[in-house]
Amino acid sequence: MDGRWSVGEARSRLEGEVFDIALSTSLSPRAAYLMWRTGAGVRVGFSAGVGRALWTHRAPLRPFEVVFSRRYQRLAAALGIPATAELPKLEIPQKRREEARARLRQLGWNDRAPLISVHVGGGWPTKQWPVEHMAALAQLARQRHGATVLLQGGRGDGERANSIASSAKGLVLISVGNSISDAIAESAVCSVAIGIDSGLSHAAAACGTPTVFLFGPNEPKSMIASPSRLILTRNLECRPCNRAGRWRCPLMHHRCMREHSPESVLDAASPWILPRA
C-alpha cells in the first residue's frame, strides 16, 4: 500500500486472502494485530513489544543494534531458516546506473570527475555531521582530487543541503527528496560514499560503493565488516549514548560528530576517490 494506512484499510485489503505464514519486522502492536487477523497458523515477530503474545514464533531483539539485517536474520532463525554468512548485496542494473548518470549530468556533473556521495540527513539530529564540515569537505575534495560532492538525502534534508551548497560556494550537486531506488542508483555510480548510520549509507555499501561511516552517539559493533566499509568513531567516555542522546547531546558538546574533521574524513576516503567504471 502507498502512503500511510489505517488499520481498517489494511484489514480490508487482507479480507478473503489465505496466508500460511505472516511475518512482521515491526514492533508495532497494530502490525501484530494485522498479522493475527490474517489467520496464518505461523506468525513471526520479535519477543519485545505489546503484540508479542500474538506471535507463534518469537525472535530476540537487541534494542540498540545498528544493522537491521541482523534482526531479520533472527526472524528467519525463529522459523528454522539458517542465516547466511555472506554480505547482503544490492544489484543495480546497468540501465538504472545509466539513468542515474544522466540525472547527475543534468545536475552539472561532467561525467569524468570523481563523485563523492555525502548523506546530509539521517534521522536523529545527533547522528548528523555538521553542515560546516560537509561544506569544508567539498572544498577540500575539489582542491585535492578535483572531485565533486553529491549531497543526498530525503525530502526533509533540502534546507541542510542548501546551507552546505551556499557555504561550499557551489562546489556540490544536490539530489535530495527523490525516490529510494533513484538515490541508491546514484550512490552506486559514485567513487565513494560518506555517511552515517542510515539506510541510504548502508544501501550504498550494499550495492558495492566503498563507504565511510561516521559514528557518533550509537554503537557500530553489529556492523558487518568488509574491505569496502570503513567505520570512524571517536574514543570518548560518553559514547555511545544511543537513544539517550537522540535529539541532543546529553553533555551539550556533540564532540562525537564534531571531532570527525573534514580533513580526517577525506583522508579516510581518499584511497577510493577514483572515477567509477
C-alpha positions in Angstrom: 0.0 0.0 0.0 1.2 3.5 -0.8 1.3 6.2 1.9 0.2 6.0 5.5 -2.6 3.5 6.0 -5.1 2.9 8.8 -5.7 -0.4 10.5 -9.1 -0.6 8.9 -7.8 0.0 5.4 -5.1 -2.7 5.8 -7.6 -5.1 7.3 -9.9 -4.7 4.3 -7.1 -5.5 2.0 -6.5 -8.7 3.8 -10.1 -9.9 3.8 -10.6 -13.0 1.8 -6.9 -13.8 1.4 -5.4 -17.1 2.7 -2.0 -17.0 4.4 0.2 -19.7 5.7 2.9 -17.5 7.3 2.7 -13.9 8.5 5.9 -12.1 9.5 6.5 -8.6 10.8 9.7 -6.7 11.1 8.0 -4.1 13.2 7.4 -3.8 16.9 4.1 -2.0 16.3 1.1 -3.6 18.1 -1.1 -2.8 15.1 1.2 -4.8 12.9 1.0 -7.8 15.3 -2.8 -7.4 15.3 -3.0 -7.4 11.5 -0.7 -10.4 11.2 -3.0 -12.2 13.7 -6.1 -11.2 11.6 -4.5 -12.9 8.5 -5.4 -16.2 10.1 -2.0 -17.6 9.4 -1.1 -20.6 11.5 2.5 -19.4 11.7 3.1 -15.8 12.9 6.6 -14.5 13.4 7.7 -11.4 15.2 10.0 -10.0 17.9 9.8 -11.1 21.6 9.6 -7.4 22.7 6.6 -5.2 22.3 2.9 -5.2 23.3 2.0 -7.6 20.5 4.3 -10.4 21.3 1.5 -12.6 22.7 0.1 -12.8 19.2 3.2 -14.4 17.7 3.6 -18.2 17.4 7.3 -17.8 16.8 9.4 -15.1 18.5 12.8 -13.8 17.8 15.0 -12.0 20.4 15.5 -8.3 20.0 18.6 -6.2 20.8 17.3 -2.6 21.1 20.5 -0.7 20.2 21.5 -2.9 17.3 22.7 -1.0 14.3 22.4 -3.4 11.3 18.8 -4.3 10.8 19.7 -7.3 8.6 20.9 -9.0 11.8 17.4 -8.5 13.3 15.9 -10.0 10.2 18.2 -13.0 10.3 16.9 -13.8 13.8 13.3 -13.7 12.4 14.4 -16.3 9.9 16.1 -18.3 12.6 12.9 -18.4 14.5 11.4 -20.2 11.5 14.3 -22.6 11.4 15.9 -20.9 8.3 19.7 -20.8 8.7 21.4 -17.4 8.3 24.0 -17.0 5.6 27.4 -15.6 6.4 27.6 -13.8 3.1 27.3 -10.0 2.9 23.9 -8.8 1.6 24.2 -7.3 -1.9 22.1 -4.9 -3.9 22.3 -5.5 -7.6 21.8 -2.2 -9.6 21.1 -3.0 -13.3 23.2 -1.2 -15.8 20.2 0.6 -17.2 19.5 2.1 -13.8 23.1 3.2 -13.5 23.0 4.9 -16.9 19.8 6.7 -15.9 21.4 7.8 -12.7 24.4 9.1 -14.6 22.1 11.0 -17.0 20.3 12.7 -14.0 23.7 13.7 -12.4 24.9 15.2 -15.7 21.7 17.3 -15.7 22.6 18.5 -12.3 26.0 19.6 -13.6 28.4 16.6 -13.2 30.9 16.4 -16.1 30.9 12.5 -16.0 34.6 12.5 -15.5 35.4 14.0 -12.1 35.4 11.5 -9.2 32.0 11.7 -7.5 31.7 11.6 -3.7 28.3 10.9 -2.2 27.7 12.6 1.2 24.5 11.8 3.1 23.3 15.1 4.6 20.5 13.8 6.8 20.0 10.7 8.8 17.1 10.8 11.3 18.5 11.6 14.7 19.9 15.2 14.8 22.8 14.0 16.9 23.8 11.4 14.2 24.3 14.2 11.6 27.6 15.5 10.6 27.8 19.4 11.0 26.9 21.4 7.9 30.2 23.4 8.0 32.2 20.1 8.0 30.4 18.9 4.8 31.0 22.2 3.1 34.7 22.1 4.0 34.9 18.6 2.8 33.5 19.6 -0.6 36.1 22.3 -0.9 39.0 20.0 0.1 37.8 17.3 -2.3 37.9 19.7 -5.2 41.3 21.1 -4.2 43.0 17.7 -3.6 41.3 15.4 -6.1 39.3 17.5 -8.5 36.3 15.6 -7.1 32.6 16.7 -7.0 30.5 16.1 -3.9 26.9 14.9 -4.4 24.6 15.7 -1.5 22.0 13.0 -0.9 19.1 12.8 1.5 15.4 12.7 2.0 12.6 15.3 1.5 13.3 17.0 4.8 17.0 17.5 4.0 16.7 20.3 1.5 17.4 23.1 3.9 20.6 21.4 5.1 21.7 20.7 1.6 21.1 24.3 0.5 23.1 25.6 3.5 26.0 23.3 2.6 25.9 24.4 -1.1 25.9 28.0 0.0 29.0 27.6 2.3 30.8 25.4 -0.3 30.4 28.2 -2.9 28.6 25.9 -5.4 31.1 23.0 -5.4 28.3 20.5 -4.8 25.5 18.8 -6.6 22.1 18.4 -4.7 20.0 15.4 -5.1 17.6 15.2 -2.2 14.0 14.1 -1.9 14.0 11.6 -4.8 12.9 8.0 -4.7 14.9 5.5 -2.7 15.6 3.5 -5.8 16.9 6.6 -7.6 19.0 7.6 -4.6 20.6 4.2 -4.4 21.3 4.1 -8.1 23.0 7.5 -7.9 25.2 6.4 -5.0 26.1 3.3 -7.0 27.9 5.4 -9.6 29.9 7.3 -7.0 33.5 6.6 -6.3 32.9 6.6 -2.6 30.1 7.4 -0.1 30.4 9.2 3.2 27.6 8.8 5.5 26.3 7.9 8.9 24.3 5.1 10.4 21.4 5.5 7.9 19.5 3.4 5.4 21.0 5.2 2.5 24.6 4.7 3.7 24.1 1.0 4.3 22.4 0.7 0.9 25.3 2.4 -0.8 27.7 -0.1 0.8 25.5 -3.0 -0.1 25.4 -2.0 -3.8 29.2 -2.0 -3.9 30.2 1.6 -3.3 33.1 1.9 -0.8 31.5 3.7 2.2 33.0 5.6 5.1 30.6 5.6 8.1 30.8 8.3 10.7 29.5 7.0 14.0 28.8 9.3 17.0 26.0 8.6 19.5 25.4 5.0 18.5 27.4 1.8 18.6 28.7 0.2 15.4 29.6 -3.2 16.9 26.9 -5.1 15.0 28.1 -3.7 11.6 29.1 -6.3 9.1 32.8 -5.9 8.4 34.1 -5.8 4.8 37.1 -4.3 2.9 34.8 -1.6 1.4 33.2 -0.5 4.7 35.3 1.8 6.9 33.9 2.9 10.3 35.2 6.1 12.0 34.4 6.7 15.7 35.8 9.0 18.4 37.3 7.5 21.6 35.2 9.4 24.1 34.0 8.2 27.5 30.5 9.5 26.9 29.8 7.5 23.7 27.8 5.6 22.8 24.9 7.4 24.4 22.4 5.7 22.0 18.8 6.8 22.4 19.6 9.0 25.4 21.3 11.3 23.0 18.9 11.0 20.2 17.7 14.7 20.0 20.6 16.5 21.6 23.9 15.7 23.1 23.4 15.0 26.9 26.6 16.8 27.6 25.9 19.6 25.2 29.2 19.4 23.2 28.4 16.8 20.4 32.1 16.0 20.2 31.4 12.5 18.8 30.5 14.0 15.5 32.2 17.4 15.5 35.6 15.8 16.0 35.3 13.9 12.7 37.2 16.7 10.9 36.8 17.2 7.2 40.5 16.5 6.7 40.4 13.2 8.6 37.3 12.0 6.8 38.7 12.9 3.3 42.0 11.2 4.2 40.0 8.0 5.1 38.0 8.2 1.8 41.0 9.2 -0.4 42.1 5.6 -1.4 38.7 5.2 -3.1 38.4 8.6 -4.8 38.7 7.4 -8.4 36.4 7.6 -11.4 33.9 4.7 -11.4 33.6 2.5 -14.4 
